[in-house]
Amino acid sequence: MIVEESPGRLAEWVRADVREARTALSRARLLHGEASPAYQRAAIRWGHRQAVLDEVAARRGIGSKDVDLLGTPALQLLAAARKVRLDVAAADREAEFLAATAFLERTASDGSPG
């Protein structure tokens, strides 16, 4: 049985996820340094959460540093998270395509017929 969550509950999960990612980035920096793989993973994770904050800010016409997650309406926060999720998925598909077709660049540069 699928139970649908309320927008308020889903928004609280997004808020908690953003706080957790911010904490993980700080912790990785302190414990391992910015050159560490742990920090790099945390930075990628935080980058996606920062994109959600940026999207909320753009929708509200404010700076991303001025975003108050607790004061952001649930539906607005969820819409921003969904948009970033779609953007990330599209970028992943694009990277996958570029990697899969990298041979085309090599054949074009060595003079082979394409």
LOMAR-895830 format. One record per residue: residue number from 1; x, y, z of N, C-alpha, C in turn. Coordinates in steps of 0.05 Angstrom, whole numbers, plus 5000, padded with zeros to 4 digits. Layout:
<rs>
<r n="NUM" n_X="X" n_Y="Y" n_Z="Z" ca_X="X" ca_Y="Y" ca_Z="Z" c_X="X" c_Y="Y" c_Z="Z"/>
...
</rs>
This chain:
<rs>
<r n="1" n_X="5017" n_Y="4977" n_Z="5000" ca_X="5000" ca_Y="5000" ca_Z="5000" c_X="5018" c_Y="5025" c_Z="5000"/>
<r n="2" n_X="5012" n_Y="5044" n_Z="4982" ca_X="5027" ca_Y="5068" ca_Z="4981" c_X="5013" c_Y="5090" c_Z="4998"/>
<r n="3" n_X="5028" n_Y="5102" n_Z="5016" ca_X="5017" ca_Y="5123" ca_Z="5033" c_X="5029" c_Y="5149" c_Z="5022"/>
<r n="4" n_X="5011" n_Y="5167" n_Z="5016" ca_X="5021" ca_Y="5194" ca_Z="5006" c_X="5026" c_Y="5211" c_Z="5030"/>
<r n="5" n_X="5049" n_Y="5224" n_Z="5029" ca_X="5057" ca_Y="5243" ca_Z="5050" c_X="5046" c_Y="5271" c_Z="5044"/>
<r n="6" n_X="5041" n_Y="5286" n_Z="5064" ca_X="5031" ca_Y="5313" ca_Z="5060" c_X="5054" c_Y="5331" c_Z="5051"/>
<r n="7" n_X="5048" n_Y="5352" n_Z="5036" ca_X="5069" ca_Y="5371" ca_Z="5028" c_X="5086" c_Y="5381" c_Z="5051"/>
<r n="8" n_X="5073" n_Y="5386" n_Z="5074" ca_X="5088" ca_Y="5396" ca_Z="5097" c_X="5108" c_Y="5375" c_Z="5107"/>
<r n="9" n_X="5100" n_Y="5350" n_Z="5107" ca_X="5118" ca_Y="5329" ca_Z="5116" c_X="5142" c_Y="5326" c_Z="5096"/>
<r n="10" n_X="5136" n_Y="5326" n_Z="5071" ca_X="5157" ca_Y="5324" ca_Z="5050" c_X="5176" c_Y="5347" c_Z="5052"/>
<r n="11" n_X="5165" n_Y="5371" n_Z="5055" ca_X="5182" ca_Y="5395" ca_Z="5058" c_X="5200" c_Y="5393" c_Z="5082"/>
<r n="12" n_X="5190" n_Y="5382" n_Z="5104" ca_X="5207" ca_Y="5378" ca_Z="5127" c_X="5230" c_Y="5359" c_Z="5122"/>
<r n="13" n_X="5225" n_Y="5338" n_Z="5106" ca_X="5247" ca_Y="5320" ca_Z="5098" c_X="5268" c_Y="5335" c_Z="5081"/>
<r n="14" n_X="5259" n_Y="5353" n_Z="5063" ca_X="5278" ca_Y="5368" ca_Z="5047" c_X="5294" c_Y="5387" c_Z="5065"/>
<r n="15" n_X="5281" n_Y="5400" n_Z="5084" ca_X="5295" ca_Y="5418" ca_Z="5103" c_X="5316" c_Y="5402" c_Z="5119"/>
<r n="16" n_X="5308" n_Y="5379" n_Z="5129" ca_X="5327" ca_Y="5363" ca_Z="5144" c_X="5350" c_Y="5353" c_Z="5127"/>
<r n="17" n_X="5345" n_Y="5346" n_Z="5102" ca_X="5366" ca_Y="5337" ca_Z="5084" c_X="5386" c_Y="5360" c_Z="5079"/>
<r n="18" n_X="5376" n_Y="5384" n_Z="5075" ca_X="5394" ca_Y="5407" ca_Z="5070" c_X="5411" c_Y="5412" c_Z="5095"/>
<r n="19" n_X="5399" n_Y="5411" n_Z="5119" ca_X="5415" ca_Y="5415" ca_Z="5143" c_X="5436" c_Y="5393" c_Z="5146"/>
<r n="20" n_X="5428" n_Y="5369" n_Z="5141" ca_X="5447" ca_Y="5346" ca_Z="5143" c_X="5470" c_Y="5348" c_Z="5123"/>
<r n="21" n_X="5464" n_Y="5356" n_Z="5099" ca_X="5485" ca_Y="5359" ca_Z="5079" c_X="5505" c_Y="5382" c_Z="5086"/>
<r n="22" n_X="5494" n_Y="5403" n_Z="5097" ca_X="5511" ca_Y="5426" ca_Z="5105" c_X="5530" c_Y="5417" c_Z="5128"/>
<r n="23" n_X="5519" n_Y="5402" n_Z="5147" ca_X="5535" ca_Y="5392" ca_Z="5170" c_X="5556" c_Y="5372" c_Z="5160"/>
<r n="24" n_X="5549" n_Y="5354" n_Z="5142" ca_X="5567" ca_Y="5335" ca_Z="5131" c_X="5591" c_Y="5348" c_Z="5117"/>
<r n="25" n_X="5585" n_Y="5370" n_Z="5102" ca_X="5607" ca_Y="5384" ca_Z="5089" c_X="5626" c_Y="5396" c_Z="5109"/>
<r n="26" n_X="5616" n_Y="5409" n_Z="5129" ca_X="5633" ca_Y="5421" ca_Z="5150" c_X="5649" c_Y="5400" c_Z="5164"/>
<r n="27" n_X="5636" n_Y="5378" n_Z="5171" ca_X="5650" ca_Y="5356" ca_Z="5185" c_X="5672" c_Y="5344" c_Z="5168"/>
<r n="28" n_X="5667" n_Y="5340" n_Z="5143" ca_X="5687" ca_Y="5329" ca_Z="5125" c_X="5711" c_Y="5348" c_Z="5122"/>
<r n="29" n_X="5705" n_Y="5373" n_Z="5120" ca_X="5727" ca_Y="5393" ca_Z="5118" c_X="5744" c_Y="5393" c_Z="5143"/>
<r n="30" n_X="5732" n_Y="5392" n_Z="5167" ca_X="5747" ca_Y="5392" ca_Z="5192" c_X="5763" c_Y="5366" c_Z="5196"/>
<r n="31" n_X="5750" n_Y="5344" n_Z="5190" ca_X="5763" ca_Y="5318" ca_Z="5196" c_X="5783" c_Y="5309" c_Z="5175"/>
<r n="32" n_X="5777" n_Y="5315" n_Z="5150" ca_X="5793" ca_Y="5304" ca_Z="5128" c_X="5807" c_Y="5324" c_Z="5110"/>
<r n="33" n_X="5799" n_Y="5349" n_Z="5110" ca_X="5810" ca_Y="5369" ca_Z="5093" c_X="5796" c_Y="5370" c_Z="5066"/>
<r n="34" n_X="5800" n_Y="5393" n_Z="5052" ca_X="5785" ca_Y="5397" ca_Z="5027" c_X="5795" c_Y="5380" c_Z="5004"/>
<r n="35" n_X="5819" n_Y="5368" n_Z="5006" ca_X="5829" ca_Y="5352" ca_Z="4984" c_X="5821" c_Y="5322" c_Z="4987"/>
<r n="36" n_X="5807" n_Y="5316" n_Z="5008" ca_X="5800" ca_Y="5288" ca_Z="5013" c_X="5776" c_Y="5279" c_Z="4997"/>
<r n="37" n_X="5775" n_Y="5253" n_Z="4990" ca_X="5751" ca_Y="5242" ca_Z="4976" c_X="5725" c_Y="5246" c_Z="4993"/>
<r n="38" n_X="5727" n_Y="5244" n_Z="5019" ca_X="5703" ca_Y="5248" ca_Z="5036" c_X="5693" c_Y="5276" c_Z="5032"/>
<r n="39" n_X="5710" n_Y="5296" n_Z="5032" ca_X="5702" ca_Y="5323" ca_Z="5028" c_X="5690" c_Y="5327" c_Z="5000"/>
<r n="40" n_X="5703" n_Y="5316" n_Z="4980" ca_X="5693" ca_Y="5319" ca_Z="4953" c_X="5665" c_Y="5307" c_Z="4950"/>
<r n="41" n_X="5660" n_Y="5284" n_Z="4962" ca_X="5633" ca_Y="5272" ca_Z="4961" c_X="5613" c_Y="5290" c_Z="4975"/>
<r n="42" n_X="5621" n_Y="5301" n_Z="4998" ca_X="5603" ca_Y="5318" ca_Z="5013" c_X="5598" c_Y="5344" c_Z="4998"/>
<r n="43" n_X="5618" n_Y="5354" n_Z="4984" ca_X="5615" ca_Y="5379" ca_Z="4968" c_X="5595" c_Y="5375" c_Z="4945"/>
<r n="44" n_X="5597" n_Y="5352" n_Z="4932" ca_X="5578" ca_Y="5346" ca_Z="4910" c_X="5549" c_Y="5345" c_Z="4922"/>
<r n="45" n_X="5546" n_Y="5331" n_Z="4944" ca_X="5520" ca_Y="5328" ca_Z="4957" c_X="5510" c_Y="5356" c_Z="4965"/>
<r n="46" n_X="5527" n_Y="5372" n_Z="4977" ca_X="5519" ca_Y="5399" ca_Z="4985" c_X="5512" c_Y="5416" c_Z="4961"/>
<r n="47" n_X="5527" n_Y="5413" n_Z="4939" ca_X="5521" ca_Y="5429" ca_Z="4915" c_X="5493" c_Y="5425" c_Z="4905"/>
<r n="48" n_X="5483" n_Y="5401" n_Z="4906" ca_X="5455" ca_Y="5396" ca_Z="4898" c_X="5436" c_Y="5410" c_Z="4917"/>
<r n="49" n_X="5442" n_Y="5409" n_Z="4943" ca_X="5424" ca_Y="5422" ca_Z="4962" c_X="5426" c_Y="5453" c_Z="4959"/>
<r n="50" n_X="5450" n_Y="5463" n_Z="4953" ca_X="5452" ca_Y="5491" ca_Z="4949" c_X="5436" c_Y="5500" c_Z="4924"/>
<r n="51" n_X="5435" n_Y="5482" n_Z="4905" ca_X="5419" ca_Y="5488" ca_Z="4881" c_X="5389" c_Y="5491" c_Z="4888"/>
<r n="52" n_X="5380" n_Y="5475" n_Z="4907" ca_X="5352" ca_Y="5478" ca_Z="4916" c_X="5348" c_Y="5505" c_Z="4929"/>
<r n="53" n_X="5367" n_Y="5513" n_Z="4946" ca_X="5365" ca_Y="5540" ca_Z="4959" c_X="5366" c_Y="5562" c_Z="4938"/>
<r n="54" n_X="5383" n_Y="5559" n_Z="4918" ca_X="5385" ca_Y="5579" ca_Z="4896" c_X="5358" c_Y="5580" c_Z="4881"/>
<r n="55" n_X="5346" n_Y="5557" n_Z="4876" ca_X="5320" ca_Y="5557" ca_Z="4862" c_X="5298" c_Y="5570" c_Z="4878"/>
<r n="56" n_X="5298" n_Y="5565" n_Z="4904" ca_X="5278" ca_Y="5578" ca_Z="4922" c_X="5283" c_Y="5608" c_Z="4921"/>
<r n="57" n_X="5308" n_Y="5616" n_Z="4922" ca_X="5314" ca_Y="5645" ca_Z="4922" c_X="5305" c_Y="5658" c_Z="4896"/>
<r n="58" n_X="5310" n_Y="5644" n_Z="4874" ca_X="5302" ca_Y="5655" ca_Z="4848" c_X="5272" c_Y="5658" c_Z="4846"/>
<r n="59" n_X="5258" n_Y="5638" n_Z="4856" ca_X="5228" ca_Y="5640" ca_Z="4856" c_X="5217" c_Y="5662" c_Z="4873"/>
<r n="60" n_X="5232" n_Y="5668" n_Z="4895" ca_X="5223" ca_Y="5689" ca_Z="4913" c_X="5235" c_Y="5716" c_Z="4907"/>
<r n="61" n_X="5254" n_Y="5717" n_Z="4889" ca_X="5267" ca_Y="5742" ca_Z="4882" c_X="5285" c_Y="5753" c_Z="4904"/>
<r n="62" n_X="5299" n_Y="5735" n_Z="4918" ca_X="5317" ca_Y="5743" ca_Z="4939" c_X="5344" c_Y="5729" c_Z="4935"/>
<r n="63" n_X="5364" n_Y="5737" n_Z="4951" ca_X="5390" ca_Y="5723" ca_Z="4949" c_X="5388" c_Y="5696" c_Z="4963"/>
<r n="64" n_X="5405" n_Y="5677" n_Z="4954" ca_X="5403" ca_Y="5650" ca_Z="4965" c_X="5412" c_Y="5650" c_Z="4995"/>
<r n="65" n_X="5428" n_Y="5669" n_Z="5003" ca_X="5436" ca_Y="5670" ca_Z="5031" c_X="5413" c_Y="5680" c_Z="5049"/>
<r n="66" n_X="5392" n_Y="5692" n_Z="5036" ca_X="5369" ca_Y="5702" ca_Z="5051" c_X="5347" c_Y="5682" c_Z="5053"/>
<r n="67" n_X="5350" n_Y="5659" n_Z="5042" ca_X="5329" ca_Y="5638" ca_Z="5043" c_X="5326" c_Y="5628" c_Z="5071"/>
<r n="68" n_X="5302" n_Y="5628" n_Z="5082" ca_X="5296" ca_Y="5617" ca_Z="5108" c_X="5279" c_Y="5592" c_Z="5102"/>
<r n="69" n_X="5292" n_Y="5568" n_Z="5106" ca_X="5278" ca_Y="5543" ca_Z="5099" c_X="5253" c_Y="5540" c_Z="5116"/>
<r n="70" n_X="5253" n_Y="5548" n_Z="5141" ca_X="5229" ca_Y="5544" ca_Z="5157" c_X="5207" c_Y="5563" c_Z="5148"/>
<r n="71" n_X="5214" n_Y="5586" n_Z="5137" ca_X="5194" ca_Y="5605" ca_Z="5128" c_X="5185" c_Y="5601" c_Z="5099"/>
<r n="72" n_X="5197" n_Y="5582" n_Z="5085" ca_X="5190" ca_Y="5577" ca_Z="5057" c_X="5166" c_Y="5558" c_Z="5056"/>
<r n="73" n_X="5145" n_Y="5566" n_Z="5042" ca_X="5121" ca_Y="5549" ca_Z="5039" c_X="5129" c_Y="5521" c_Z="5029"/>
<r n="74" n_X="5116" n_Y="5501" n_Z="5039" ca_X="5122" ca_Y="5473" ca_Z="5032" c_X="5121" c_Y="5469" c_Z="5002"/>
<r n="75" n_X="5100" n_Y="5478" n_Z="4989" ca_X="5097" ca_Y="5472" ca_Z="4960" c_X="5119" c_Y="5486" c_Z="4944"/>
<r n="76" n_X="5127" n_Y="5510" n_Z="4952" ca_X="5149" ca_Y="5524" ca_Z="4938" c_X="5175" c_Y="5509" c_Z="4942"/>
<r n="77" n_X="5180" n_Y="5499" n_Z="4966" ca_X="5205" ca_Y="5484" ca_Z="4971" c_X="5205" c_Y="5458" c_Z="4955"/>
<r n="78" n_X="5182" n_Y="5444" n_Z="4954" ca_X="5181" ca_Y="5419" ca_Z="4939" c_X="5184" c_Y="5424" c_Z="4909"/>
<r n="79" n_X="5173" n_Y="5445" n_Z="4899" ca_X="5176" ca_Y="5452" ca_Z="4870" c_X="5205" c_Y="5457" c_Z="4864"/>
<r n="80" n_X="5219" n_Y="5471" n_Z="4881" ca_X="5247" ca_Y="5476" ca_Z="4877" c_X="5263" c_Y="5450" c_Z="4877"/>
<r n="81" n_X="5258" n_Y="5433" n_Z="4896" ca_X="5272" ca_Y="5408" ca_Z="4898" c_X="5267" c_Y="5390" c_Z="4874"/>
<r n="82" n_X="5242" n_Y="5390" n_Z="4864" ca_X="5236" ca_Y="5374" ca_Z="4840" c_X="5250" c_Y="5385" c_Z="4816"/>
<r n="83" n_X="5251" n_Y="5411" n_Z="4813" ca_X="5265" ca_Y="5423" ca_Z="4790" c_X="5295" c_Y="5416" c_Z="4790"/>
<r n="84" n_X="5308" n_Y="5418" n_Z="4813" ca_X="5336" ca_Y="5411" ca_Z="4816" c_X="5340" c_Y="5382" c_Z="4810"/>
<r n="85" n_X="5322" n_Y="5365" n_Z="4820" ca_X="5324" ca_Y="5336" ca_Z="4815" c_X="5323" c_Y="5330" c_Z="4785"/>
<r n="86" n_X="5305" n_Y="5343" n_Z="4771" ca_X="5303" ca_Y="5339" ca_Z="4742" c_X="5329" c_Y="5350" c_Z="4728"/>
<r n="87" n_X="5339" n_Y="5373" n_Z="4737" ca_X="5363" ca_Y="5384" ca_Z="4725" c_X="5387" c_Y="5365" c_Z="4730"/>
<r n="88" n_X="5389" n_Y="5354" n_Z="4754" ca_X="5411" ca_Y="5335" ca_Z="4760" c_X="5409" c_Y="5310" c_Z="4743"/>
<r n="89" n_X="5384" n_Y="5300" n_Z="4740" ca_X="5380" ca_Y="5276" ca_Z="4724" c_X="5387" c_Y="5281" c_Z="4695"/>
<r n="90" n_X="5379" n_Y="5304" n_Z="4684" ca_X="5385" ca_Y="5311" ca_Z="4657" c_X="5415" c_Y="5314" c_Z="4653"/>
<r n="91" n_X="5429" n_Y="5326" n_Z="4672" ca_X="5458" ca_Y="5329" ca_Z="4670" c_X="5472" c_Y="5301" c_Z="4671"/>
<r n="92" n_X="5462" n_Y="5283" n_Z="4687" ca_X="5473" ca_Y="5256" ca_Z="4689" c_X="5470" c_Y="5242" c_Z="4662"/>
<r n="93" n_X="5446" n_Y="5245" n_Z="4650" ca_X="5441" ca_Y="5232" ca_Z="4624" c_X="5460" c_Y="5244" c_Z="4603"/>
<r n="94" n_X="5463" n_Y="5270" n_Z="4604" ca_X="5481" ca_Y="5283" ca_Z="4585" c_X="5510" c_Y="5273" c_Z="4588"/>
<r n="95" n_X="5519" n_Y="5271" n_Z="4612" ca_X="5546" ca_Y="5262" ca_Z="4617" c_X="5550" c_Y="5233" c_Z="4608"/>
<r n="96" n_X="5529" n_Y="5217" n_Z="4612" ca_X="5530" ca_Y="5189" ca_Z="4603" c_X="5531" c_Y="5188" c_Z="4573"/>
<r n="97" n_X="5516" n_Y="5204" n_Z="4559" ca_X="5517" ca_Y="5205" ca_Z="4530" c_X="5544" c_Y="5214" c_Z="4520"/>
<r n="98" n_X="5555" n_Y="5235" n_Z="4532" ca_X="5581" ca_Y="5245" ca_Z="4523" c_X="5603" c_Y="5224" c_Z="4527"/>
<r n="99" n_X="5601" n_Y="5209" n_Z="4549" ca_X="5621" ca_Y="5188" ca_Z="4554" c_X="5617" c_Y="5165" c_Z="4534"/>
<r n="100" n_X="5592" n_Y="5159" n_Z="4528" ca_X="5587" ca_Y="5137" ca_Z="4510" c_X="5595" c_Y="5143" c_Z="4481"/>
<r n="101" n_X="5595" n_Y="5169" n_Z="4474" ca_X="5601" ca_Y="5177" ca_Z="4447" c_X="5628" c_Y="5191" c_Z="4444"/>
<r n="102" n_X="5645" n_Y="5188" n_Z="4464" ca_X="5672" ca_Y="5201" ca_Z="4464" c_X="5688" c_Y="5191" c_Z="4440"/>
<r n="103" n_X="5684" n_Y="5167" n_Z="4431" ca_X="5699" ca_Y="5156" ca_Z="4408" c_X="5695" c_Y="5174" c_Z="4383"/>
<r n="104" n_X="5672" n_Y="5188" n_Z="4381" ca_X="5667" ca_Y="5205" ca_Z="4358" c_X="5687" c_Y="5228" c_Z="4357"/>
<r n="105" n_X="5695" n_Y="5238" n_Z="4379" ca_X="5715" ca_Y="5259" ca_Z="4380" c_X="5742" c_Y="5249" c_Z="4370"/>
<r n="106" n_X="5749" n_Y="5226" n_Z="4379" ca_X="5775" ca_Y="5214" ca_Z="4371" c_X="5776" c_Y="5208" c_Z="4341"/>
<r n="107" n_X="5755" n_Y="5197" n_Z="4330" ca_X="5755" ca_Y="5191" ca_Z="4302" c_X="5755" c_Y="5216" c_Z="4285"/>
<r n="108" n_X="5742" n_Y="5237" n_Z="4295" ca_X="5742" ca_Y="5263" ca_Z="4279" c_X="5769" c_Y="5276" c_Z="4280"/>
<r n="109" n_X="5783" n_Y="5274" n_Z="4303" ca_X="5809" ca_Y="5287" ca_Z="4305" c_X="5831" c_Y="5272" c_Z="4291"/>
<r n="110" n_X="5829" n_Y="5246" n_Z="4287" ca_X="5850" ca_Y="5231" ca_Z="4273" c_X="5846" c_Y="5229" c_Z="4244"/>
<r n="111" n_X="5825" n_Y="5242" n_Z="4233" ca_X="5821" ca_Y="5243" ca_Z="4204" c_X="5805" c_Y="5219" c_Z="4193"/>
<r n="112" n_X="5796" n_Y="5201" n_Z="4211" ca_X="5780" ca_Y="5179" ca_Z="4201" c_X="5753" c_Y="5188" c_Z="4193"/>
<r n="113" n_X="5741" n_Y="5175" n_Z="4173" ca_X="5714" ca_Y="5183" ca_Z="4165" c_X="5695" c_Y="5179" c_Z="4188"/>
<r n="114" n_X="5676" n_Y="5197" n_Z="4192" ca_X="5657" ca_Y="5195" ca_Z="4214" c_X="5633" c_Y="5184" c_Z="4205"/>
</rs>
